[in-house]
C-alpha cells in the first residue's frame, strides 16, 4: 500500500491526522499547565495569607499582654 500523505496514519482502515492529533493534545496540555499554575499560585497566596494572619494575631496578643502587664505595675 502506497502512502500519498505522510501526515496520515492508517490503523485498521481508520485515518488519523497527526497534525490534528498533536494540536488537540497540545491544547489539552497547555490548558492543564495553565490550571496547575493557577492552583499553585492560589496555594502560595494562601500560605502567605495564613503566615501573615498568624504573625498579626501573635503581635496583637503580645501587645495585649504588654498592656495588661503595664496596668498591673
MILUM-702101 format. One record per atom (N, C-alpha, C): residue number from 0; residue in three letters; x, y, z. Coordinates in Angstrom, 2 decimals, m for minus. Example, Ala and Ser with C-alpha at 12.3 -4.5 7.8 and 13.67 -1.06 7.14 Angstrom:
BEGIN
 pos code       X       Y       Z
   0  Ala   13.19   m5.69    7.80
   0  Ala   12.30   m4.50    7.80
   0  Ala   13.20   m3.30    7.80
   1  Ser   12.85   m2.25    7.08
   1  Ser   13.67   m1.06    7.14
   1  Ser   12.90    0.03    7.87
% end
This chain:
BEGIN
 pos code       X       Y       Z
   0  Unk    0.83   m1.18    0.00
   0  Unk    0.00    0.00    0.00
   0  Unk    0.88    1.25    0.00
   1  Unk    0.66    2.10   m0.92
   1  Unk    1.47    3.30   m1.07
   1  Unk    0.82    4.47   m0.32
   2  Unk    1.65    5.19    0.48
   2  Unk    1.14    6.34    1.25
   2  Unk    1.27    7.60    0.40
   3  Unk    0.15    8.27    0.18
   3  Unk    0.17    9.52   m0.57
   3  Unk    0.43   10.70    0.35
   4  Unk   m0.11   10.64    1.57
   4  Unk    0.04   11.73    2.53
   4  Unk    0.74   11.19    3.77
   5  Unk    1.97   11.63    4.01
   5  Unk    2.75   11.11    5.14
   5  Unk    2.20   11.59    6.48
   6  Unk    1.32   12.61    6.48
   6  Unk    0.75   13.13    7.71
   6  Unk   m0.38   12.25    8.25
   7  Unk   m0.83   11.30    7.47
   7  Unk   m1.93   10.44    7.88
   7  Unk   m1.42    9.07    8.29
   8  Unk   m1.97    8.55    9.38
   8  Unk   m1.68    7.19    9.82
   8  Unk   m2.87    6.32    9.46
   9  Unk   m2.63    5.09    9.07
   9  Unk   m3.73    4.18    8.80
   9  Unk   m3.72    3.11    9.88
  10  Unk   m4.85    2.96   10.55
  10  Unk   m4.99    1.99   11.62
  10  Unk   m6.30    1.26   11.41
  11  Unk   m6.22    0.05   10.90
  11  Unk   m7.42   m0.75   10.63
  11  Unk   m8.47    0.05    9.86
  12  Unk   m8.07    0.57    8.74
  12  Unk   m8.94    1.33    7.83
  12  Unk   m9.43    2.65    8.41
  13  Unk   m8.79    3.17    9.45
  13  Unk   m9.12    4.47   10.01
  13  Unk   m7.94    5.38    9.83
  14  Unk   m8.17    6.57    9.33
  14  Unk   m7.09    7.52    9.14
  14  Unk   m7.11    8.56   10.25
  15  Unk   m5.93    8.83   10.77
  15  Unk   m5.77    9.82   11.83
  15  Unk   m4.80   10.87   11.34
  16  Unk   m5.18   12.10   11.45
  16  Unk   m4.31   13.20   11.04
  16  Unk   m3.36   13.51   12.19
  17  Unk   m2.06   13.31   11.96
  17  Unk   m1.06   13.53   13.02
  17  Unk   m1.06   14.97   13.51
  18  Unk   m1.17   15.93   12.59
  18  Unk   m1.14   17.34   12.97
  18  Unk   m2.34   17.69   13.86
  19  Unk   m3.51   17.18   13.50
  19  Unk   m4.70   17.45   14.29
  19  Unk   m4.58   16.81   15.67
  20  Unk   m4.07   15.60   15.73
  20  Unk   m3.87   14.89   16.99
  20  Unk   m2.90   15.67   17.88
  21  Unk   m1.80   16.09   17.30
  21  Unk   m0.79   16.86   18.05
  21  Unk   m1.38   18.18   18.54
  22  Unk   m2.15   18.86   17.69
  22  Unk   m2.75   20.14   18.05
  22  Unk   m3.69   19.99   19.24
  23  Unk   m4.55   18.98   19.19
  23  Unk   m5.50   18.77   20.28
  23  Unk   m4.80   18.38   21.58
  24  Unk   m3.82   17.52   21.49
  24  Unk   m3.08   17.11   22.70
  24  Unk   m2.32   18.30   23.27
  25  Unk   m1.75   19.12   22.40
  25  Unk   m1.04   20.32   22.86
  25  Unk   m1.97   21.27   23.59
  26  Unk   m3.19   21.45   23.06
  26  Unk   m4.16   22.33   23.71
  26  Unk   m4.55   21.80   25.08
  27  Unk   m4.75   20.50   25.18
  27  Unk   m5.09   19.89   26.47
  27  Unk   m3.95   20.11   27.47
  28  Unk   m2.73   19.86   27.05
  28  Unk   m1.58   20.04   27.94
  28  Unk   m1.42   21.49   28.38
  29  Unk   m1.56   22.42   27.44
  29  Unk   m1.42   23.84   27.78
  29  Unk   m2.49   24.28   28.77
  30  Unk   m3.72   23.82   28.56
  30  Unk   m4.80   24.18   29.48
  30  Unk   m4.53   23.63   30.88
  31  Unk   m4.10   22.38   30.96
  31  Unk   m3.81   21.77   32.26
  31  Unk   m2.63   22.46   32.93
  32  Unk   m1.63   22.83   32.13
  32  Unk   m0.46   23.52   32.68
  32  Unk   m0.88   24.87   33.25
  33  Unk   m1.75   25.56   32.54
  33  Unk   m2.26   26.85   33.00
  33  Unk   m3.05   26.67   34.29
  34  Unk   m3.92   25.66   34.33
  34  Unk   m4.72   25.39   35.52
  34  Unk   m3.83   25.03   36.71
  35  Unk   m2.79   24.25   36.47
  35  Unk   m1.87   23.87   37.54
  35  Unk   m1.14   25.10   38.07
  36  Unk   m0.77   25.99   37.17
  36  Unk   m0.11   27.23   37.59
  36  Unk   m1.02   28.10   38.42
  37  Unk   m2.28   28.18   38.02
  37  Unk   m3.24   28.97   38.79
  37  Unk   m3.45   28.36   40.18
  38  Unk   m3.54   27.05   40.24
  38  Unk   m3.73   26.37   41.52
  38  Unk   m2.52   26.59   42.42
  39  Unk   m1.33   26.45   41.86
  39  Unk   m0.10   26.65   42.65
  39  Unk   m0.03   28.09   43.14
  40  Unk   m0.36   29.06   42.30
  40  Unk   m0.34   30.46   42.69
  40  Unk   m1.33   30.71   43.82
  41  Unk   m2.50   30.12   43.73
  41  Unk   m3.52   30.26   44.77
  41  Unk   m3.01   29.70   46.10
  42  Unk   m2.38   28.54   46.05
  42  Unk   m1.87   27.91   47.28
  42  Unk   m0.75   28.75   47.91
  43  Unk    0.12   29.29   47.09
  43  Unk    1.21   30.14   47.62
  43  Unk    0.61   31.38   48.26
  44  Unk   m0.39   31.97   47.62
  44  Unk   m1.06   33.15   48.18
  44  Unk   m1.68   32.81   49.53
  45  Unk   m2.33   31.66   49.63
  45  Unk   m2.93   31.25   50.89
  45  Unk   m1.88   31.01   51.98
  46  Unk   m0.74   30.47   51.59
  46  Unk    0.34   30.27   52.56
  46  Unk    0.76   31.61   53.16
  47  Unk    1.01   32.59   52.29
  47  Unk    1.43   33.91   52.78
  47  Unk    0.33   34.57   53.62
  48  Unk   m0.92   34.40   53.19
  48  Unk   m2.03   34.95   53.95
  48  Unk   m2.07   34.35   55.36
  49  Unk   m1.96   33.02   55.45
  49  Unk   m2.02   32.37   56.75
  49  Unk   m0.83   32.74   57.63
  50  Unk    0.35   32.86   57.04
  50  Unk    1.53   33.28   57.81
  50  Unk    1.33   34.69   58.34
  51  Unk    0.88   35.60   57.47
  51  Unk    0.65   36.98   57.89
  51  Unk   m0.43   37.06   58.96
  52  Unk   m1.48   36.28   58.81
  52  Unk   m2.56   36.26   59.78
  52  Unk   m2.05   35.77   61.14
  53  Unk   m1.25   34.72   61.11
  53  Unk   m0.68   34.19   62.35
  53  Unk    0.22   35.23   63.03
  54  Unk    1.10   35.85   62.27
  54  Unk    2.01   36.86   62.83
  54  Unk    1.20   38.03   63.39
  55  Unk    0.21   38.51   62.65
  55  Unk   m0.62   39.62   63.10
  55  Unk   m1.29   39.28   64.44
  56  Unk   m1.87   38.07   64.52
  56  Unk   m2.53   37.66   65.76
  56  Unk   m1.55   37.55   66.92
  57  Unk   m0.36   37.08   66.65
  57  Unk    0.65   36.99   67.71
  57  Unk    1.05   38.38   68.20
  58  Unk    1.20   39.31   67.28
  58  Unk    1.57   40.68   67.66
  58  Unk    0.46   41.30   68.50
  59  Unk   m0.79   41.11   68.07
  59  Unk   m1.94   41.64   68.83
  59  Unk   m1.97   41.02   70.22
  60  Unk   m1.78   39.70   70.29
  60  Unk   m1.80   39.01   71.57
  60  Unk   m0.69   39.52   72.50
  61  Unk    0.49   39.67   71.95
  61  Unk    1.63   40.16   72.76
  61  Unk    1.39   41.60   73.20
  62  Unk    0.85   42.44   72.31
  62  Unk    0.59   43.83   72.69
  62  Unk   m0.47   43.91   73.78
  63  Unk   m1.46   43.02   73.76
  63  Unk   m2.46   42.97   74.84
  63  Unk   m1.81   42.56   76.14
  64  Unk   m0.94   41.55   76.09
  64  Unk   m0.24   41.09   77.30
  64  Unk    0.62   42.21   77.88
  65  Unk    1.32   42.92   77.02
  65  Unk    2.18   44.03   77.49
  65  Unk    1.33   45.11   78.13
  66  Unk    0.22   45.47   77.49
  66  Unk   m0.67   46.48   78.03
  66  Unk   m1.23   46.07   79.39
  67  Unk   m1.64   44.82   79.49
  67  Unk   m2.19   44.32   80.75
  67  Unk   m1.12   44.27   81.85
  68  Unk    0.08   43.92   81.47
  68  Unk    1.15   43.86   82.47
  68  Unk    1.52   45.26   82.94
  69  Unk    1.42   46.24   82.05
  69  Unk    1.72   47.63   82.42
  69  Unk    0.65   48.18   83.37
  70  Unk   m0.59   47.73   83.21
  70  Unk   m1.67   48.16   84.09
  70  Unk   m1.46   47.61   85.51
  71  Unk   m0.90   46.43   85.59
  71  Unk   m0.71   45.79   86.89
  71  Unk    0.46   46.41   87.67
  72  Unk    1.33   47.10   87.01
  72  Unk    2.51   47.66   87.70
  72  Unk    2.22   48.90   88.40
% end
